[in-house]
Structures are given as structure tokens and as C-alpha cells.
Amino acid sequence: MAGYTMPEPVVQATGIQELARDLVVIPDRRVQLVPNVGIIGGQHSVLVVETGMGPRNAETVLKFASDYAQGRKLYLTTTHFHPEHAFGAQVFAGEATFLINRDQAEELKVKGPGYIEMFRGLGEPVARQLAGVELAAPDVVYDQAYELDLGGRVVELRATGRAHSKGDQIVTVPDAGVMFTGDLVEAGQFAIFPWFPPHDTDVSGTRWLAVMQRLVAESPRVVVPGHGDVGGPQLLADVRDYLQLLRDETWVRRDSAMSEETIAAEVSALMIERHPEWAGQDWIEKGVGCLCAEHAD
């Protein structure tokens, strides 16, 4: 991963966006390594989606959520195990019930320590936020799906299977038509492929595409991406179309025995031409590498 040179990856509880009754988002403000954080309320409980990176960011999120809850019971979930989404859960211990899917819990346990070290290597701004991180064990673990009753509102947690990570989770609020996708979807950015062989190769471009095809069919009213501006169902279609084109352009070149280096150069140029306004151009090459590895399958 390239060194982190952007602003401090700090969650700021400002510019709060109300998406529906008793449902708000603390926006990422387009700051790298800051996620969109969700707060979903019901009559007796409130669910927090994402912690921010490290204990100090999580303290900001917990304070906002506690004030918002006004005495209601707190729950916490995270869309996947990556540092800016889940590495603040320790702060919620004793304050909220932490629940995630089984694959994510396993990734957090097995890969978490390595990701702490990898992200610390991105530079001092990131290392500062990761200071004092202790990986938290979830209180509740489910296999495929979990319905959380907040009181007059049921939130659905669903494991998608291997895609951006092995343990991705979708959070949907059916009565509001809102879907939290984590890093399965980014707005205004090329899809993030954490393809780091030989250390982590669990991302799957083909399975990710299949997940996106299913999510597009659900057509939620509002989509909250892992990073970037909240939008509508077009965000899902944009990622589906990108992943499909990335796969097709990579595989047609792989069929002709072109080298991976040449494929990456040609496909990157094509994708940047298609989406010159999108950030994260370095992730295209990672996606090509992943799909080249999946080509034989």
C-alpha cells in the first residue's frame, strides 16, 4: 500500500446526515481511512455501524451515539474487519453489545494483528490513530443472517460471503429502504481490492461481482457506501458495472497469454479513461492481479 499522505484519518461528528426517521450518518467528509458511520434508532435500542480507526475515533463515535440514544440500549456492528471500520470496538466494551458474522469474527482474530502493523507502516497520521488498539472479541456471532429488533424497527444483518473480504456484511433497514454496504461499494472511487499476496488473498473479484448483482436487484432507496457520498441504487449498479468490465477486460487479455504487467497497464488506462473523476487509481492494478489469479477457475 502506498504511504498515507492525506489529512488525519479522524472521525468528526459534524455535518450529520438524516436519512430517515431516527437514522443518521456521520459522513466521512471524503477523508481517506475514515468510514461513513451509521446510527440507527428504534424505540428501545440504537445500532452503531462502524467504529472508526482506533480508540480515539471510536470515543468520538460512542459519545455521539450515547447522546443520540438518550438512554436507549446500544449495539455495535461493523461491515468488515478492516482497521478504519472495526479497530475501535474495544471502546464500546461494557457500553454496547458487539455483534458480527462468524467469518468476520474469524478474520478479525486471525488477520487483525497483521493489519495493525501494515497500517501503522502507512505513516505517522495512521499510526497515531492505531496507538493503543486492542482487538475486541464480539459478544454475539451469527452465521448467515441476524434480525436485530431495536423496538418498532428491525435491522437485518447479512453475511455476503467472500467478496471485498472473507467476512463482508450488509446492514439493511427495511422500513427506511436504507442499505449500509461497507467497502463492497465506494462512491466516486475505484473498488478497493485488498490483494496482498501472499499475506492476504481472500478478496474475490468474481464473487464480489455476484454479490453486487444480488444487491442491485434489491434496489434500496438509499445506499451508504463504505467511503464517499451517500447515494441511491445507482451506486450499486456503478460498482457492478465496473467489476464486470474489469473482469472481462482482464480475462480477454489473459486468454491471449498477455503478461500480467501489460494487462494491468492496459486495463488501468481503459478504466481511468472511463472514470477520470474517480479516486483510488492504484486499486485497479490490484483488481487485475486478483482477477488474473481467478482466471484459471
Buried (B, 14 or more C-beta within 10 A) or exposed (E): EEEBEEEBBBBBBEEEBEBBEBBBBBBBEBBBBBBBBBBBBBEBBBBBBBBBBBBBBBBBBBEBBBEBBEEBBBBBBBBBBBBBBBBBBBBBEEEBBBBBBBBBBBBBEEBBEEBBEBBBEBBEBBBBBBEEBEBBEBBBBBEEEBEBEBEEBBBBBBBBBBBBBBBBBBBBBEBBBBBBBBBBBBBBBBBBBBBBEEEBBBBBBBBBBBBBBEBBEEEBEBBBBBBBBBBEBEBBBBBBBBBBBBBEBBBEBBEEEBEBEEBBBBBBEBBBEEBEEBBBBEBBBBBBBBBBBBBEE
